[in-house]
Amino acid sequence: MASKSFDVVVIGAGPGGYVAAIRAAQLGLNVACVERENLGGICLNWGCIPTKALLRSAEVYHQFERAKEFGLSVDKFGFDLDAVVDRSRKVAAQMSGGIKHLFKKNKVTSISGEATITGKGKVSVKTDKGTEELTAPSIIVATGARARELPGLEADGDLVWTYRHALKPSRMPKKLLVIGSGAIGIEFASFYNTLGADTTVVEVMDRVLPVEDKDISAFAKKQFVKQGMKIMEKAMVKQLDRTPGKGVVAHVEVGGKVEKMEFDTVISAVGIVGNTEGLGLEALGVQIDRTHVITDEYCRTGVEGVYAIGDIAGAPWLAHKASHEGVMVAELIAGQKVHPIKPGSIAGCTYCHPQVASVGMTEEKAKEAGYKIKVGKFPFIGNGKAVAMGEAEGMVKTIFDEKTGELLGAHMVGAEVTEMIQGYVISRQLETTEEDLMETVFPHPTMSEMMHESVLAAYGRALHI
C-alpha cells in the first residue's frame, strides 16, 4: 500500500495528542492523529470527565441530605446507580464526539488503529481494513498510561476493580476497600462513601494525599473520617483472598502486624505505568526509564523528529500538563519560539469532598530547598460567602520567600478550591510578589477573598481572623 505523507503524525488522541494535532493543523501543518480506542483518550472517556460527572451526582445527593440545614424539606430521595453511571457515560461520549468535530473543523486526519514507528519518519498503523503506512518528519508520541497492577492485587473486574471497573460498576459496593489515596483512589473513595458504601482507604505513605502539604492532608483526613471513612496510613495490602460470589479478605500490614479484613469490593489505585509497548521506541534509540520516555524540557526524545508528551513523558501526570506540552511541541515543530513548561507552576486538583488543590512547593519542600519562608493560613469559616454556602470547612495556605516575596506555593482544601487555585497559578506564572497580591482588589462576597486573606496572614495583616 502506498504511504501517505504528512508533516506531523500524532500517536494517541488523549488531552495531549488531540490538542497537539489541532494546534499543529492551526499552524498550517498537514496532520494525522492515530488513536486505537476512543478520541479523548483516558481523560475524556475513563478519567477526568466521567469521574467528575459521578462526583457531581454524589455532591447533589449530599446536598439533599443537608436540605433541612438550608430550610428546605425533601420528603424522599435516593439514587439509581445505573442512571448515575449512564449520565457519566453520556457526558464522556459527548466530549469525545466533540473532538471528532474539532478534527474535522481543523482538517486533522483521524485514523483508528494501532501505531508502530518502523523507522525514521515512518509509522505503520494496523486498522480494521488493513495496514496503513504513514510518513512524516515529525512524530509526537502521546500514548498516555494505564493503571499499575501489583502482583497479587490484580484486577478481575468482579471483586477487584481498576478505575475502569469503578466507572461502570456491576453493583453498588457495600463494604469497599480502596488501595491508594492519591487523586484517583480518594476520588472514588469519596464518591462511593457519599452514596453509602462502608469505605476503608489504605495508604502506604504516612498520610493520605501524600503529595499534598501536610496541613492540607491532615485537614482532608479529618473531614474524610468525619464522613465515615476509615483511613489506614503507613499500611500495606499484602494479599487478597478472593471468594467468587462472596467477597475478599484483605491482609493489611500495619505496624508490623497483619490484620485480616473482609470486603465485597476492592478498588486498586496504586499508580500508573506508561504505554510504551509495541511502539518501536527502543529500536529507534528512544530511552525509556520505568515505562516512561526520557525527554528534555522541550519534550524531545533525543531521536531526531520524535517527541513524547503527557503521561508517557513522566510526572506530573496531569491532563492539563499534557495539553500544554502538545501546544508547545506543535509550535516548536512549526518553527515558532516556545517556552518550556515550569512543572512547579502546574496546579494539581483532586475532586473529592472536600476538594483539594495546590501549586508550587509545600512548606516542607520549601524548607528543604533552603528558603526562609513566611506562611499564611486562612480558614473558610472566616469567609462570609463560604459560611452562606454552608461550606465553612476548609483552609487556604500560602508560602512565600521571606527575602524576595516570591509565592513559593499555595495549597487549599474545601469547596470549589479547584476553581480558585488558578489565581495562584497565574500569580506564579507572572512572578508576582506578596505586595502585588496584597494590593489586588478581590470582589466581595466571594470565596476568592480567602486567597487575599491568606497572603495577608503570611505578613501578619489578616483582617478577618
Order of alpha helices (4+ residues) and beta strands (2+ residues): beta-beta-alpha-beta-alpha-alpha-alpha-beta-beta-beta-beta-beta-beta-beta-alpha-beta-alpha-beta-alpha-beta-beta-beta-beta-beta-beta-alpha-beta-beta-beta-alpha-beta-beta-alpha-beta-alpha-beta-beta-alpha-alpha-alpha
